[in-house]
Amino acid sequence: MSQKNQVSGKMRTWVRTRAAEHGWAVDREPFLTRLDVADWVSMGALFFGWTAALLVLSGDPNWGIVSMLVAFGFDKLDGAVARHYGLTSDLGLQIDSYIDIFAYLVPAALLLYTDIVANPYLSTVLGFLVLAFGGLRLVRHSSEGFGEDGGTAYYTGITVVHANVVVVGNYFAAALLPFWSPLLVALTVLPTCPLMVSNYRSYKTDGGHLLVAVLGLVATGLALVLEFGSLPL
């Protein structure tokens, strides 16, 4: 080995040693290559969640809800892909939690502020509580993961999907029921928030998935009826 190569090798060793002493990684795999196919499917949920937020802010809440439901579809698809290929990792769980903020919480909070509650003070508080408790619920899930009871997995606390359903339900109630008031919105949204960080067990069952799918189809139909006056056929 030439003297030049020996010096170069010693220099690399010295750099790695100094970096390790300071907690720096010099040989770590590039981050993007650590993402698997399920993580990239999750990016579809992020895109449509972001689109939903923009549509709500642009004064198109019905299309925002449709986009939010497409984000939900991608969220469920990434789970199916992960199970099919046996892809489970802490990184994947963290990515899911990160994306859920934009797929469910941000559009729901904006919907409360722009279209459901006319009072800006009340809508600000409700939107903040949805974001705060929902974010804490996702942080907790990233740390603790799923629980298991008799072979059935469960979430601890109601999920951000449940909270999103409550908010979207309030949107349709406010649009279709003359008596639906900001007080009723508050009475349904406020209890939902602390339940997200409670010890309630939300079991992952086929029946639950089917119910959410049906509710998603109903919500899509209602959003299109409000947008066009009837279902576009």
Legacy VTK file of the C-alpha trace (Angstrom):
# vtk DataFile Version 3.0
C-alpha trace
ASCII
DATASET POLYDATA
POINTS 233 float
0.000 0.000 0.000
1.363 3.410 -0.956
2.146 6.016 1.673
-0.620 8.204 0.207
-3.257 5.483 0.690
-2.040 4.808 4.223
-2.423 8.480 5.113
-5.878 8.584 3.488
-6.989 5.495 5.423
-5.746 6.911 8.717
-7.530 10.173 7.979
-10.861 8.376 7.347
-10.414 6.382 10.548
-9.686 9.555 12.496
-12.782 11.295 11.052
-15.029 8.347 11.900
-13.643 8.170 15.435
-14.127 11.890 16.065
-17.630 11.778 14.541
-18.624 8.805 16.714
-17.411 10.644 19.817
-19.791 13.485 18.996
-22.710 11.222 18.039
-22.420 11.956 14.316
-23.003 9.255 11.713
-20.794 9.291 8.622
-21.588 5.871 7.170
-25.361 5.888 7.733
-27.589 4.783 4.838
-29.207 7.728 2.977
-32.594 8.418 4.542
-34.748 8.168 1.408
-33.413 4.694 0.622
-34.719 3.551 4.009
-38.315 4.209 2.937
-40.197 1.145 1.721
-43.075 0.915 -0.744
-45.701 1.371 2.001
-44.015 4.607 3.087
-44.185 5.947 -0.458
-47.877 5.010 -0.664
-48.308 7.057 2.520
-47.059 10.077 0.595
-50.256 9.830 -1.451
-52.223 10.412 1.753
-50.026 13.422 2.506
-50.619 14.885 -0.957
-54.398 14.575 -0.803
-54.513 15.754 2.815
-52.579 18.863 1.793
-54.892 19.299 -1.200
-57.902 19.023 1.126
-56.511 21.807 3.333
-55.963 24.059 0.310
-59.470 23.392 -0.996
-61.021 24.232 2.367
-59.020 27.450 2.540
-60.042 28.278 -1.050
-63.752 28.076 -0.199
-64.363 24.586 -1.641
-65.119 22.540 1.493
-67.094 19.864 -0.339
-64.187 19.077 -2.641
-61.925 19.373 0.386
-63.880 16.595 2.082
-63.675 14.447 -1.053
-59.906 14.974 -1.154
-59.699 14.165 2.556
-61.486 10.885 1.898
-59.035 10.056 -0.906
-56.250 10.680 1.630
-58.016 8.223 3.935
-58.020 5.668 1.103
-54.259 6.005 0.649
-53.806 5.744 4.417
-55.647 2.428 4.436
-53.811 1.281 1.296
-50.389 1.789 2.852
-51.415 -0.444 5.752
-52.600 -3.139 3.337
-49.328 -2.927 1.387
-47.293 -3.139 4.590
-49.204 -6.222 5.751
-48.966 -7.883 2.322
-45.191 -7.501 2.111
-44.522 -7.885 5.827
-43.164 -4.355 6.147
-43.110 -3.201 9.747
-40.697 -0.705 11.248
-40.529 2.069 13.797
-39.770 4.467 10.960
-42.940 3.446 9.126
-45.004 4.022 12.267
-43.489 7.481 12.692
-44.144 8.367 9.053
-47.774 7.281 9.396
-48.227 9.462 12.465
-46.577 12.432 10.776
-48.791 12.137 7.691
-51.973 11.675 9.744
-51.520 15.220 11.054
-51.994 16.583 7.537
-54.427 13.955 6.285
-56.911 14.312 9.159
-56.144 16.967 11.758
-55.209 20.018 9.701
-58.161 19.757 7.249
-60.566 19.109 10.149
-59.328 22.117 12.134
-59.570 24.347 9.053
-63.050 23.056 8.288
-64.148 24.015 11.793
-62.738 27.503 11.384
-63.873 28.321 7.851
-67.206 26.533 7.414
-68.692 25.000 10.559
-68.472 27.544 13.382
-69.069 31.175 12.457
-67.716 32.523 15.743
-63.955 32.995 15.150
-63.071 32.661 18.827
-64.927 29.397 19.341
-63.714 27.935 16.048
-60.118 28.877 16.906
-60.343 27.116 20.260
-62.018 24.014 18.805
-59.506 23.799 15.960
-56.623 24.174 18.394
-57.953 21.408 20.639
-58.351 19.038 17.687
-54.760 19.726 16.618
-53.328 19.600 20.146
-54.993 16.426 21.379
-54.732 14.759 17.976
-51.024 15.553 17.788
-50.446 14.207 21.297
-52.376 11.081 20.413
-50.105 10.499 17.390
-46.958 11.115 19.434
-48.186 8.574 21.976
-48.937 6.034 19.249
-45.463 6.506 17.732
-43.977 5.763 21.141
-46.254 2.962 22.360
-47.509 1.382 19.134
-50.498 -0.956 19.094
-51.817 -2.856 22.067
-53.069 -6.425 21.805
-55.950 -8.158 23.525
-56.662 -11.794 22.774
-54.893 -11.588 19.431
-56.773 -8.447 18.349
-54.736 -5.264 17.941
-56.086 -1.993 19.260
-55.269 1.695 19.390
-55.045 3.337 22.800
-57.549 6.193 22.739
-59.922 6.989 19.910
-58.058 7.698 16.688
-57.655 10.873 14.665
-59.913 9.207 12.080
-62.700 9.098 14.675
-62.127 12.778 15.484
-62.199 13.589 11.778
-65.513 11.744 11.411
-66.982 13.870 14.229
-65.865 17.103 12.545
-67.086 16.083 9.085
-70.371 14.934 10.629
-70.745 18.385 12.154
-70.098 19.963 8.763
-72.969 18.029 7.192
-75.226 18.623 10.198
-74.589 22.380 10.040
-75.243 22.388 6.294
-78.412 20.249 6.345
-80.056 20.831 9.743
-81.333 24.355 10.462
-81.243 23.833 14.227
-77.588 22.715 14.313
-75.790 25.421 16.256
-72.195 26.219 17.292
-73.144 25.042 20.786
-74.029 21.588 19.453
-70.773 21.548 17.496
-68.847 22.331 20.672
-70.753 19.704 22.659
-69.758 17.009 20.156
-66.188 18.102 19.376
-64.995 18.983 22.889
-65.485 15.501 24.448
-63.818 13.918 21.424
-60.497 15.679 22.031
-59.467 14.237 25.429
-60.758 10.827 24.344
-57.894 10.744 21.840
-55.391 10.571 24.714
-57.508 8.377 26.982
-56.950 4.688 27.706
-60.013 3.698 25.689
-59.289 0.745 23.391
-60.164 1.196 19.726
-59.991 -2.310 18.304
-58.886 -2.977 14.734
-61.606 -5.259 13.384
-62.976 -6.062 9.945
-66.353 -4.750 11.042
-64.805 -1.443 12.047
-63.027 -1.120 8.714
-66.259 -1.880 6.862
-68.176 0.718 8.869
-65.585 3.398 8.156
-65.636 2.512 4.451
-69.436 2.854 4.353
-69.278 6.177 6.194
-66.663 7.347 3.711
-68.938 6.547 0.766
-71.871 8.279 2.449
-69.738 11.358 3.156
-68.566 11.456 -0.463
-72.165 11.276 -1.669
-73.297 14.031 0.706
-70.400 16.281 -0.305
-71.269 15.857 -3.981
-74.969 16.507 -3.292
-74.081 19.738 -1.505
-71.765 20.726 -4.337
-74.044 19.940 -7.288
-77.503 19.837 -5.713
-77.706 16.133 -6.562
-75.387 13.247 -7.259
-73.638 13.758 -10.634
-74.499 10.744 -12.766
LINES 1 234
233 0 1 2 3 4 5 6 7 8 9 10 11 12 13 14 15 16 17 18 19 20 21 22 23 24 25 26 27 28 29 30 31 32 33 34 35 36 37 38 39 40 41 42 43 44 45 46 47 48 49 50 51 52 53 54 55 56 57 58 59 60 61 62 63 64 65 66 67 68 69 70 71 72 73 74 75 76 77 78 79 80 81 82 83 84 85 86 87 88 89 90 91 92 93 94 95 96 97 98 99 100 101 102 103 104 105 106 107 108 109 110 111 112 113 114 115 116 117 118 119 120 121 122 123 124 125 126 127 128 129 130 131 132 133 134 135 136 137 138 139 140 141 142 143 144 145 146 147 148 149 150 151 152 153 154 155 156 157 158 159 160 161 162 163 164 165 166 167 168 169 170 171 172 173 174 175 176 177 178 179 180 181 182 183 184 185 186 187 188 189 190 191 192 193 194 195 196 197 198 199 200 201 202 203 204 205 206 207 208 209 210 211 212 213 214 215 216 217 218 219 220 221 222 223 224 225 226 227 228 229 230 231 232
